[in-house]
Amino acid sequence: MCFLGLPFLREGENIGKIYWKYVNYKKDSCPGRVYIFEGEASFHSNNHIHDPAIYQIEAKKLVTEMKNRVKTNMEPSLKVISECLKVAPVEVTGSLPSIGTLKSIISTTRSKENCPPIYPGTLTELQIPDLFQVNWKGERLS
């Protein structure tokens, strides 16, 4: 959840009140909390000690865009990453995970979503998911 330009994680719930803590609460020693009660959000902390994490939020949006993109096409991971990075500001790219981690995220997304396979290196590496082995009539292809 984003509140006042800051990302928060759900911490818990008690008697209809939902507690959220700042994402980097340990790293930044931030005591900031958001409480949601009866649909109203309120920020609780007199010691909030850092600026909004705008670039981190934009980086998460960019990773989500990459995940959504690989669900619908067969482009290799590096192409997806490079295409998304072309339009991203430098400040946002500095908040992204490493290229290796992004490739891993994309690979995991593809395997979870049963997405079209990427280009295989050899014919023996080609694995066609069951979803893509059926024609438009529902007949299994051999």
N, C-alpha and C positions, 0 to 999 in steps of 0.2 A: 504494500500500500504506500502511496505517496501522500504526504501531508506537509503543506507549506514548503514544497520543493525538496523534501527529505524522504528517503526510503525507510520504511519501517517493516519489521517482521512481527507476525502474530506471536505473542508471548503466552497468552492464556486467556481464560474466561472464568468469571465468577459472578453468579447471581445476575445474569443479563448484561454484565459489564465486560467488554472485550479490551484486553490490554495489548498494546503494541510497543516494541522497543526499537530504537534506532539500529539499522543494519550493522554498522560498525561500532556497536556500543563498547566492545572490549578494546579495539584498536584506538579509538578516539577518547576513551574514558568518558563516554557521554551518558549522563543519567536521563536524557530526554525520553519521555514516554507519551503516548497518545492513548486516551481512553475513549471508547465509544459506548455510550449509554443511551438507550431509547433513540437510536439513529443520529444522535448528536456527537460530534467528535470534539474533543478538547485536548489541548497540549498542556502537559504538566512537567515543568522543570524550570527552576530559576537559574540553573547552571548550564544551559545549553551552550557549548563552547566552540562550535565550528560553523562554517558556512554551508549552505545547501550543496548537496552532491549532485549537481545538475548533470555533469559529464558522466557520472556513474549510471544515472538513470537513462541517459541517451545511449550509453554503451549496452545496457540491458535490452533496450528497444531494438538496437541494431542486431544483437544476437538472436532475438526473437524473430526479426525479419529474415535472418539467414535460415533459421529453423523452418519457417513457413515456406520459404523459397524451395528448399530441398524436398519438401513434401509433394511438390507438383512438377518437378523436372528431373532430368537425368544428368545435369551438369556435374563435373567433378568438384570435389570439395574446395580445392584451391580457386577454381573459377568463381564459385559462389562467394567465397571470402573476398577475393579481389574486387568483384563487381560491387559488393556492399561497401567496401572500404573506399572506393573511388569517390563516393558522395559524402563520406563522413568527415567532419571537421577533425583536424589534428588532435585537438584536446580530447575528443571522444575516443579516437583510436588509442590514445595513451591509457585509457581506462579499460580497454578490452583485454581479455585473456590472451595468452600467447597463441601463435598460429597453430602449434601442435594441439593445444587445448581446444581451439575452435574446430579443427578437423575432427577431433574426437567427439565433440558435441554434435557435429553434423552427422557423423557416422552413427552415433547412438540414436539420433532422431530418425534417421532413415530405417534403422533396424526396428525401432519401436512402432513406427507408423506403417511398416510394410510398403515403403515407398519404392518407386522404380529404381532399379540398380544403377550404380554409376558405371562408367566405361570400364570393363575388365581389362587387365593387362594381357591375359591369354584366354583362349577359348575354354580351357579347363577351369578358369576362375569364374566363368560366367555362371551365375546362379539366378534362375528366373523364378520369382515367387509364384506360388499357386494362383494368386489373384490374376497374374498376367499369362497364365497358361489356359485360359478359357476364352472362347470367341464370343461375339455379341449374342449368339443364340444360347450360350451357356454350355456349349459342347467343349469337352476337354481336348486340347490339342496334343499331339504326340511328338 
